[in-house]
Amino acid sequence: KSKRDREGTEQGKKPTPAKIYFNAIQICRNHLRGYASDWTSLCDQTFLRNIFDAGVGFYVFAGCATIDCVFSLVAKDAGGAVVGYIPLFVSVKSHDDFTEAAATTECHQMHRKADDARPEFGALSLLVIFGAERKGADTKCLDKSCVEQLCLGHCVEAVLRIPRNDRFGLSRVFASMTSDRDETTEILASHCFVGYENANANENAKLRASGNPQEKYARESLRKSRRKKTQEDAPLDMLTQLASDLQFESRK
């Protein structure tokens, strides 16, 4: 239980119910690493009030495990008075297929870190999955019960799956963040491994059954859990041709 929940229980009364509000009009990058192993500073009420009042959230430092973004929520009572501030921890994934088991693991990691920080007014851990081809049973709406749990000082976790063809095009934006230039660099830097990987691909019955094992191999190697092939796709065509050439050479 949170500090607020324990104190309320000791006094024989529950914490005051409240509504939760979000405020962020800008996202910046926080390169500092003081919260790498301990999220206590991210749950500090003064810190959360400052970033809420400033209307900002932030991306965590590069290589930070578990989360990608941090925001602040405010809980207010029925009269509009501020009750307290709640940290919102966000982990973003962009995958064609992200299983419910994998989502549960991610949520539990965030929940454990948030719980260890002992936030005064609870915490919300949100896993956002872009490009999901199917709606998982783990998708949870931030409904009244979630708000009530947060107001009681509990750490709450939720999963939000954004379909590939969402009306705002968010999944498409995330999928296109890997540029053609980046992928071409990957191919050129790894070209010496193409022959071996392609040979293994040709031993795979499923790839052979696809009708074009080189294209299937290239797609799996370059795009595994990443964006799909587009109409004009120079990097994927380059890798397909390279795989085909090496396959031709291996027959000589």
N, C-alpha and C positions, 0 to 999 in steps of 0.2 A: 504494500500500500504506500501511497505517496505521503509526504509529511502532512499535507492538508487533510487527507482522508483520515490519517491516524488521529490528528488533533480533533477533527470533527466527531469521531467516534468516542474519544475520551470525554468530550463535553456533552455527550448524549444526544447530539443532533447531527444531521447530515449536512454536507456542504450545500450552499445555495445553488439551485439549478440556474442555468444560464444559456444564452445563445452564443454561438461561436462565430467570429468574424475574421475574414482574411483581408490583408491589405499589402499588395506588392505591385508597384508600377515599374520597377526596375530590378534587374538581376545583374550582379557584379561577381567578380571572382575573389574569393578569400584564399590567398596563397599561404596563410599562416597555418602551422601544423600542430598547434597546441591541443587540438581536439582529436588528434589521430587515434589515440588509444583510450581516451576518456571524454565522454560527451558532457561532463558536468558543466563546463563553461557555456555550452550551447543551450543549457536549460536554465541559466541564470536569469532571474526576472528582470533585472536592469538591462541586461544585454537584449533580451527578447523585446522589452518595451522600446528600446532605442531603434531596433531595426523595423519594428512594426510602425512606430511613429514616422520613421523616415520613408516608409513604403518600399523597402528593399528586401530582396532575398539574395542568396549568393550560391554560386557553384563552389563546391569544396575544392581543395588543392588536387592537382593531378596525381593519380595513383591512390587516392583515398579509397579504402575498402568500405564496402557496405552501402554508402549513400553518395548521391550526386549533388543534391541541393538541400538547402535549409531555409525555412521561412518561419515567420512568427504568426500565431493566431492569438486573438484576444477573446476571453470569456467575459460576458457582461450579464448582469442580472436583469430582471424584468423591467427595472427602472432605468436601464441603460448605464448603470455604474459599472466600472471595470472591476471584475473579480480577480482576474489574474491572466498571465500570458502562457501560451502553450506552444512548445516547439513542434514544427512540422518537418519531419525528415522524409525526403523523397529519393527513391532509387528508380532510375529510368533504364529500361531495357528495350531494345529494338530487335525482335526476333520473329521469324516466321512461325516458329513453334516453341512455345515456352510452357512446359508441362505444369500441372497443378502442384506436383511434388516439388519442382524447382522453385515455384512461386512461394510455397510454404516455407522452404528453406531460407529464401531471401527475407521473407517477412519475420521469421523467427530470429534471424541475425540482427535485424534492426530493432526488434522488440527487446531482445536481450541487452543490447547496448543502451537503449533508452532507459530500460528498467534499472540497469546498473547505475545510471546517472542520478536516480532518485529525484525526478522532476517534482516540483512543488504542486503543480496542477495537471499532472499527466502529460502524455505526449502522443502525437499521431504519427505513425509510420506508414507511408503510402508507397506502394510498388506500382509503377506505371509501365505497362507493356505495350509498345507501339508495334503495329504491323501484325497483330495476332490474327491468324486465319480462322480461328474459332473462338467462340465465347466460352470461357472456362467457368465451371461451377463455383470457382473460388472468388469470382468477381463480387465485391461487396459495395453497396451504395453507402455513402456517408449519411445514413438516415438518422432519425431521432434517437434511436438506441445508442448509436455511436457518440452522438453529442452528449447524451446523458452520462455515458461512461467516462468521457473526457472531463465533464464537469465534476464527476466524482473523484477525479484525480487518477484514473487508470491509464495505462499505456494501451493504446488501441492501434491495431494494424488493419490495413485495407488494401485490396488489389483492384486496380483499374485497367482493364484491357481495351485498347483502342484498335478497332478493326483496320485492316489494310486500306479499305475504301471509305474512311471516315469523311464526313461532309466538309470538314475544314482542311483536309489534305495534310494533317499533321504527320501521319505515318509515312506519307510520301516524302515529306521534308526530312524526317529523320533518316529514312532509307537512302536519301540522296546525299547525305553528308559526307560519304566516302566519294571523293571526286575521281574522275577518270585518270587524272595525273597521279594521284596516290596509288591507284591500282596498277597503272603502267609501271610505276617505280617498283612495286612489289614483284611484278613479273620479271622485270629485268634483273632485280637483285637475287631472285630465286630460280633463274632459268636453268641452272645446273642440276636442279632436282626434278625438273619436269619429266625427263625421260624415265626415271625410276618410278615416280608416282604414276605416270601414265601407263607403264607396263603393269603395275599392280591393278590399275583400273580395268585394263583389258582382261584380267583374269577374273573379274567380278561378273558373274552371270547376269545380275540385275542391270549392270551398265551395258553389257553386250545386247541385252534384250531391248534396250532403249532405242536401238537402231543407229545411233551415232555416239559410240562410247567416248570419242574425243570431246565432243561438245558437252556430254554429260559430265565427264571428268573435269573439264574446265569450269563448268558451272559450280560443281561441288567444291573444287579447290579454291576458287576465287570468291564465291558468293555464299559459302556455308553460313547460315544465320545472318546473311546480309541482304542487300538489295537484289531485286530480280533483274533479269535481262531486259534491256530497253531496245527500241527499234534500231537505233544507231549506237552500238556498244563496242567501241574500238578495243578496250582492254580485254573483254571477253573473247572477241573475235581473234585478237592476237594470240591469246593463250590456246584457243581451240586450234588455230593454224599451227602453232608451235608443237602442240601435242600430236597433231596429224603428221607433220613433217618428221618428227622423231620416231613415230610409229612406222612411217614409210622407210626411214633409214634402218630401223631395226630388222626389217625383212630382208635386207640386202645381204 
